[in-house]
Amino acid sequence: MAEDGRDRFDLAGFAQPEFALDLDPETLRIQTAAIRLTVRLTGLVCSWALWLGTLWQPAASDRPTQAYNFGWWDERVYHYLHRELGEKYFGLGERAGDMNRAGQRYRLTNIDAMGYNARTSDPLYKHIPFYITCRPEAGLAFGLFYDTLSDCVFDFGKVSAEVARAKGANAEALARYRQAVLRAAEDVEDAFTSLVQLEAHQQELLTEVAALTRARDASQEAYQGGVIALTDVLDADRQLLTAQDELAQTRADSARAAVGTFRALGGGW
């Protein structure tokens, strides 16, 4: 190799297969015997397909919206690809961790390793911006190489997984909130029903106590007049006391129901 390096546009050593070029107002298509690139001119969206003997199988494709970002937010360049569920990713030159990079995020920096030894250590610059995407269900795999020496970040679904987890947590929180609202509404309805029933029963007991009081007074007058026996007066007293006890219990229950209704409506102290 020449001392001044190799021209990055030098095609020597590449296969340079025969290709066909088709161009229309909407798309540009470049096709070889093994691979086909289709470029949607509006938005510059690229998609690749592989020839599997009988059909063109879609492989990689750019994200439909803003697949390329050249310093829109900062001075960096971004490339976004459409991902399929179940894809597996291998490569980047990193041997640590799971071989399948799916669900992870990696930062590649070409810096000198501490304690590097050319005889005993791994290659000095082992991080390579190249990875292979495998789709087992489709029976295909393809590689993607980014021709750059700059620091790179590869996200193989980590951000999407975090967003999905956040959405799941939000959905779970919303379900708990809805359940709490339904339970609170049920508690309020039950509290109001109990309060109304106890108030109605209390009015009935008030009427009954008033009637039994009059009956007891009449029994006392009749006994004093010698018309009835003492046992009849005692029986009237027993009935009146029973009704009064029930009225007192109902008033206590009604007070507790009122407190329960207040709490069910969100009150407290």
Beta strands, then each sheet from edge to edge (+ up, - down):
strand 1: 20-23
strand 2: 27-31
strand 3: 35-40
strand 4: 45-51
strand 5: 56-61
strand 6: 68-70
strand 7: 77-79
strand 8: 88-91
strand 9: 105-108
strand 10: 130-135
strand 11: 140-145
strand 12: 152-155
sheet 1: 1+ 2- 3+ 4- 5+
sheet 2: 6+ 7-
sheet 3: 8+ 10- 11+
sheet 4: 9+ 12-
end
